[in-house]
Amino acid sequence: MSRIHEALKKAAQERSVQLAKSGDATFVELAADSTAPVVTEAIRLSGLEVSPVVPPSPAAEDLTYLRYEDLISRCAAPKWRPDARLSVFDSGDDKQLCAERFRTLRSRLYQIAGTRPLRRVMVTSSVPAEGKTFVAANLAQSIVRQPDRKVLLIDADLRASRLHQVLGAPRFPGLSDYLRGEADEFQAVQKGSEANLCFIPGGHEVSNPSELLMNDRLKKLLELMTPLFDWIILDTPPALPVHDASMMADLCDGVLFVVRAGMTDHEMAAKATGEFHDRNLLGVVLNRVADGAGYGGYYYGYPTASDRD
């Protein structure tokens, strides 16, 4: 775990740097995995073990078998209008190297998936505004740019849903509506303009998000959708303000923890990551690193990286 703590300390040190003088950047760093080949990239994966996928419950085995083609033929297909400021895969030379960082993250996750179960990945942070939604959206877009790779992106932050804004997609019906029994799987899922990228937005605002997220319908939804997709990526609430992310970690195979350079307090980040040490913590994603910040030379300017969750 020492390398993860090193990444957190680096983020704390960056707080003293005036980002306006050196420009913003998006950078992804994960702690080194001793079982993986040495790769001269800015991303290093932790050696933490990822527990096998929990076998489906007897109730889940009774679910009607669903094919990907059946889901696509019945779900909504609205026209998405992605926010170009928040996607590193839009055209523009200033974003190309940043997009490459997400491709590298994608490759390293596939290395882990080749050795142990890893299909459901949740993305969280310690506090709001560290970039977890930005990371979740662009990671999903990097995966579906590979041939025949299917991704389901879920906005599980029912307290502050924002993924629909990044994708330019309708907000409802969505996850909260499904969990309340007001929408079925076909109504909650959207098929957008990206090939093989499906999306479940947050849905309507609710007064009891924790209770909804922990009911059996979320588990049922994940068990139904997992066989249909190569990856399911969940954008969850920050870990410190509420307990939602910690509870949802039990339903996922791995956790990516986002830290914003120059903002995240080291003690807060260390406390938040402590919630996931025994729950498949894959590593730390260091976001918005300033050029020349002294993290190792793999930093590229990206002036429009998200300030939001």
C-alpha positions in Angstrom: 0.0 0.0 0.0 3.0 2.3 0.3 2.8 3.4 -3.3 -0.8 4.4 -3.0 0.1 6.5 0.0 2.9 8.0 -2.0 0.4 9.1 -4.7 -1.8 10.6 -2.0 1.2 12.5 -0.6 2.1 13.8 -4.0 -1.4 15.2 -4.4 -1.1 16.9 -1.1 2.2 18.5 -2.0 0.7 19.8 -5.2 -1.7 21.9 -3.2 1.2 24.4 -2.7 1.7 24.8 -6.4 -0.1 27.6 -8.2 -1.8 25.7 -11.1 -2.6 28.9 -13.0 1.1 29.5 -13.7 1.8 26.1 -15.2 -1.6 25.1 -16.8 -3.9 22.2 -15.9 -3.4 18.6 -16.9 -5.1 15.3 -16.5 -2.9 12.5 -15.3 -3.6 9.0 -14.2 -1.4 7.1 -11.7 -1.9 3.8 -10.0 0.4 2.1 -7.5 2.7 -0.5 -9.0 1.6 -4.2 -9.3 4.5 -6.5 -8.8 2.7 -9.2 -10.8 2.3 -7.1 -13.9 5.0 -6.5 -16.6 7.0 -3.4 -16.2 5.6 -0.7 -18.4 7.2 2.7 -18.8 4.0 4.6 -18.4 2.6 7.1 -15.9 0.1 4.5 -14.7 1.0 1.8 -12.1 -1.4 -0.7 -10.7 -1.5 -1.7 -7.1 -0.7 -5.2 -6.0 -4.0 -5.6 -4.1 -5.9 -8.7 -4.7 -9.2 -8.5 -6.4 -11.7 -11.0 -4.9 -13.6 -13.3 -7.2 -17.0 -12.2 -8.4 -19.6 -13.1 -5.8 -21.7 -16.0 -7.1 -25.2 -15.1 -8.0 -27.8 -15.8 -5.4 -30.5 -18.4 -6.0 -33.0 -15.6 -6.7 -30.7 -14.2 -9.3 -30.5 -17.5 -11.1 -34.2 -17.4 -11.7 -33.9 -14.2 -13.7 -35.0 -14.4 -17.3 -32.1 -14.8 -19.6 -31.4 -11.6 -21.5 -29.3 -11.1 -24.7 -27.4 -7.9 -25.5 -29.3 -7.7 -28.8 -32.6 -7.9 -27.0 -31.6 -5.1 -24.6 -30.5 -2.9 -27.4 -33.7 -3.5 -29.5 -35.9 -2.5 -26.6 -34.1 0.3 -24.7 -34.3 4.0 -25.5 -31.8 5.4 -28.1 -31.9 9.2 -27.6 -29.5 11.4 -29.4 -26.7 12.3 -27.1 -25.0 15.7 -27.2 -21.8 15.2 -25.3 -20.1 18.2 -23.6 -16.9 18.7 -25.7 -15.2 20.3 -22.8 -15.4 17.1 -20.7 -14.4 14.5 -23.3 -10.7 13.9 -24.1 -11.7 11.9 -27.2 -13.2 14.9 -29.1 -11.0 16.1 -32.0 -8.2 18.5 -31.1 -4.5 18.1 -30.8 -4.6 19.5 -27.2 -6.5 16.4 -26.1 -4.7 13.6 -27.9 -2.1 13.0 -25.3 -4.6 13.2 -22.5 -6.7 10.6 -24.3 -3.7 8.4 -24.5 -3.5 8.4 -20.7 -7.0 6.8 -20.6 -6.0 4.3 -23.2 -3.1 3.3 -20.9 -5.4 3.0 -17.9 -7.7 0.8 -20.1 -4.7 -1.4 -21.0 -3.6 -1.9 -17.5 -7.1 -2.7 -16.3 -7.2 -5.4 -19.0 -4.0 -6.8 -17.6 -5.6 -7.3 -14.3 -8.8 -8.7 -15.8 -6.6 -11.3 -17.6 -5.5 -12.7 -14.2 -8.6 -12.3 -12.0 -12.3 -11.4 -12.2 -12.7 -7.7 -13.0 -15.8 -6.6 -14.8 -17.6 -4.3 -12.4 -15.5 -1.2 -11.5 -16.6 1.7 -9.4 -15.1 5.1 -9.4 -15.1 7.3 -6.3 -13.2 10.0 -4.5 -12.9 11.3 -0.9 -14.9 14.6 -1.5 -16.8 16.2 -4.3 -15.1 18.1 -7.2 -12.1 15.8 -7.6 -13.1 14.5 -11.1 -14.5 11.1 -10.6 -17.4 11.6 -13.1 -14.9 12.9 -15.6 -12.7 9.8 -15.1 -15.6 7.4 -15.3 -17.0 8.9 -18.5 -13.7 9.0 -20.3 -12.6 5.6 -19.2 -15.8 4.1 -20.6 -15.3 6.0 -23.9 -11.8 4.7 -24.2 -13.0 1.1 -23.8 -15.7 1.2 -26.4 -13.3 2.5 -29.0 -11.9 -1.0 -29.1 -13.7 -3.4 -31.5 -16.6 -5.3 -30.0 -16.1 -4.0 -26.5 -19.4 -3.3 -24.7 -19.6 -1.0 -21.7 -22.5 -0.1 -19.4 -21.9 3.2 -17.6 -24.0 3.8 -14.5 -24.6 7.0 -12.6 -24.9 5.6 -9.1 -24.4 9.0 -7.4 -28.1 9.6 -6.7 -27.2 12.6 -4.5 -25.6 14.6 -7.3 -26.1 13.0 -10.7 -24.0 14.6 -13.4 -23.0 11.9 -15.9 -25.9 12.7 -18.1 -24.5 16.2 -18.4 -21.1 14.9 -19.6 -22.8 12.6 -22.2 -25.5 15.1 -23.1 -28.1 12.5 -22.4 -31.6 12.6 -20.7 -31.5 12.2 -17.0 -34.6 10.1 -16.6 -35.9 7.5 -16.4 -32.8 6.2 -14.6 -31.4 4.3 -11.7 -33.5 5.8 -9.0 -36.6 5.1 -11.0 -35.6 1.5 -11.5 -34.7 1.0 -7.8 -38.1 2.4 -6.8 -39.9 0.0 -9.2 -41.1 2.8 -11.4 -39.1 1.7 -14.5 -37.8 -1.6 -15.7 -34.4 -2.5 -17.2 -35.3 -1.5 -20.7 -36.7 1.9 -19.6 -33.7 2.7 -17.5 -31.0 1.8 -20.0 -30.1 4.2 -22.9 -28.1 3.3 -26.0 -26.3 6.4 -27.2 -24.3 7.6 -30.2 -21.1 5.8 -29.0 -20.9 2.3 -30.4 -21.5 -0.3 -27.7 -21.8 2.3 -24.9 -24.9 2.0 -22.9 -25.9 4.3 -20.0 -28.1 4.3 -17.0 -28.5 7.9 -15.7 -29.2 8.8 -12.1 -32.9 9.4 -12.6 -35.3 11.5 -10.6 -34.1 13.0 -7.3 -35.0 10.9 -4.2 -34.9 11.5 -0.5 -33.6 8.1 0.5 -30.6 7.3 -1.9 -28.8 5.0 0.6 -31.8 2.8 1.2 -32.4 2.6 -2.6 -28.9 1.7 -3.4 -28.8 -1.1 -0.9 -32.0 -2.8 -1.9 -32.1 -6.1 -3.8 -33.0 -4.4 -7.0 -29.5 -2.9 -7.6 -27.9 -6.3 -7.0 -30.5 -7.9 -9.4 -29.7 -5.2 -12.0 -26.0 -5.8 -11.9 -26.4 -9.6 -12.0 -28.7 -9.2 -15.0 -26.4 -6.8 -16.9 -23.0 -8.2 -16.1 -23.2 -11.1 -18.7 -24.1 -8.7 -21.4 -21.2 -6.3 -21.1 -17.4 -6.5 -21.0 -17.3 -3.8 -18.3 -19.7 -2.1 -16.0 -18.4 1.2 -14.7 -20.2 2.9 -11.8 -19.8 6.5 -10.8 -20.5 6.6 -7.1 -20.8 9.3 -4.4 -17.6 10.6 -2.6 -16.6 8.2 0.2 -16.3 10.7 3.1 -19.6 12.6 3.2 -21.8 9.5 2.9 -21.4 5.7 3.2 -22.9 4.9 -0.2 -19.6 4.1 -2.0 -18.4 1.9 0.8 -21.5 -0.2 0.6 -21.5 -0.4 -3.2 -17.9 -1.7 -3.1 -19.2 -5.0 -2.0 -21.1 -5.3 -5.3 -18.1 -4.5 -7.5 -14.9 -6.3 -8.4 -12.6 -3.3 -8.1 -12.4 0.4 -7.0 -10.6 3.3 -8.6 -10.0 6.2 -6.3 -9.7 9.7 -7.8 -7.6 12.3 -6.2 -7.3 15.9 -7.5 -3.8 17.3 -7.5 -3.6 20.6 -5.7 -6.9 20.1 -3.9 -7.2 16.8 -2.0 -6.0 16.9 1.6 -3.7 13.9 2.2 -5.3 13.0 5.6 -8.8 13.0 4.1 -7.7 10.9 1.1 -5.9 8.4 3.3 -9.0 8.1 5.5 -11.2 7.6 2.5 -9.0 5.0 0.8 -8.9 3.2 4.2 -12.5 2.3 3.6 -11.5 0.1 0.6 -8.2 -1.5 1.6 -9.8 -4.9 2.0 -12.3 -4.3 -0.7 -10.5 -4.6 -4.0 -8.9 -1.1 -4.2 -7.1 -1.1 -7.5 -5.2 2.2 -7.0 -5.3 6.0 -7.2 -6.2 8.1 -10.2 -4.3 11.4 -9.9 -6.3 14.1 -11.8 -5.4 17.6 -13.0 -1.7 17.5 -12.4 0.1 20.7 -13.3 2.8 20.5 -16.0 6.2 20.3 -14.5 4.9 19.3 -11.1 7.6 16.8 -10.5 5.7 13.6 -10.7 7.9 11.9 -13.3 7.7 13.4 -16.7 4.5 11.9 -18.1 2.2 15.0 -17.9 0.3 16.6 -20.6 -1.7 19.8 -20.7 -5.4 19.6 -20.8 -6.9 23.0 -19.9 -10.6 21.9 -19.8 -10.4 19.0 -17.4 -13.5 18.8 -15.3 -13.8 20.6 -11.9 -16.9 18.7 -11.2 -17.5 15.3 -9.7 
